[in-house]
Amino acid sequence: MSKKSCFYLILLLALPGFLSGQPCGKSPGFYRDTVGDLENDPAWFYLWYLYKDFHPIRRGPEQIENYFKSQDLDFGTPDPGSKINARVKLVAAGDLMAKTGISLKNSSHLFDDLSGYLKSAELAFANLESPSLPGKPTSVFPRYNFDSELVRKFQDAGFDLFSTANNHCLDQGPEGLVKTLDFLDQLGIYHTGTARSPEEQDQGFPILEVNGIRIAFLAYTFSTNNRKIPPDQPWMVNRINFNLIDQEPDLGRIEKDIATARKKGAEVVIVSNHWALEYEFYPPERIISRAHQIVEMGADIIIGHHPHCLQPMERYIPKNPGRQGLSEALIVYSLGNLIPDHFTFEFKTSALLGIELAKGNLSGKEKIWINKIEIIPTFFLSRLAPTPRFQILRTDQVLNSPTAPESAFLQPKNLDQIKQAQTLVEQILVPDGKSLADFLPEN
């Protein structure tokens, strides 16, 4: 196809948004349940993704929207006589993407608003959506790489653990994957989802004891963007095609890893899934079903990545009587981009999710449960003029004190976007009958 033909086809795909009279990035789009594994798709499918990049799919099927809006996210124990002996605060974040134009110099304020909250947690977790080769500068799509000094900045901000299982993990080839894991080991950052040996894949995922609670972290990706996992090294990437439409994916790897984690003493199992469809705010029904299957296998918390926009969360009550794990599970389908390589405000809107685990006596028995969750709404500010500045803003704090000295660099248009971002977080993550204020931290 010629460049001219591609241009006209893209224009045709974008036409519905223009005819709707809504600016790019605000068109409601339409729901299309597609595989999108980026490996077996026809060429036109990439144009469909390009269309969604400018016209995010803000609505889902009515039954799915209603399902999430009716959620009860009031975690905790119903037993007023319970005694909590230990607490662990976890913070989960979305995708950290290699960003066009970002550097050490212009990102000195990157985590000003978030570092305190990240460091208040015993463990802070995100998806590192890029290899990081020491000495190699940042590069962006189609072959991502993070400047290693920026990754050090993530550690300084408070991140302890990364998922490295995502569709960009082989962007710098198998050697780049190995060097990334070596570098994270050098920093002392835990990682999960990719491996340098079969032993590391089977036994090397983190199981961390924090305040007397043993927590396992597992991670899987639906794709490697058609970059082949070496046939003689299939253990390099935990790959499971969650997105299949006409057949069920093989979830045996997850079931095996959960069983291994339990045998090694894990009391809580957290699974990071790189799945679902980019630029769509609601997961397909089959993804919801597969999340429930993974909980029934023994996962307690599922944190989703890859859509690059927020998707809802649910409290799921397992039905498998023989299952090991918590009596209530938390599934977060996508936390969006904490650091995006996108331009529309939807993809620069994200949230940190605080999860408090409690261990104590419940009805005369020692148990662990999710005691509460917190939502920190964020917006990624990227400005190149008059002075370059990249910063992840806590929208609640900015809107509470828009004239504070630390917000003096913001322009009126920035404040408008921040308001839109906070409204979007509330629309997607907060169920009916609640407000964002119900999920903000107390201090």
WOBELKA-V74932 format. One record per run of one state. SS is the DSSP state (H for helix, E for strand, L for the rest). FROM is the first residue (numbers start at 1). TO is the last residue. If there is no record, write none. Layout:
[[SS,FROM,TO] [SS,FROM,TO]]
This chain:
[[L,1,2] [H,3,19] [L,20,42] [H,43,54] [L,55,56] [E,57,57] [L,58,61] [H,62,69] [L,70,82] [E,83,96] [L,97,114] [H,115,119] [L,120,122] [E,123,128] [L,129,130] [E,131,131] [L,132,138] [E,139,139] [L,140,144] [E,145,145] [L,146,147] [H,148,157] [L,158,160] [E,161,163] [L,164,172] [H,173,187] [L,188,189] [E,190,192] [L,193,193] [E,194,194] [L,195,197] [H,198,203] [L,204,206] [E,207,210] [L,211,212] [E,213,221] [L,222,230] [H,231,236] [E,237,237] [L,238,238] [E,239,239] [L,240,251] [H,252,263] [L,264,267] [E,268,274] [L,275,279] [E,280,280] [L,281,284] [H,285,297] [L,298,300] [E,301,305] [L,306,309] [E,310,316] [L,317,328] [E,329,339] [L,340,344] [H,345,348] [E,349,362] [L,363,364] [E,365,383] [L,384,388] [E,389,394] [H,395,400] [L,401,404] [H,405,407] [L,408,411] [H,412,429] [L,430,435] [H,436,438] [L,439,443]]
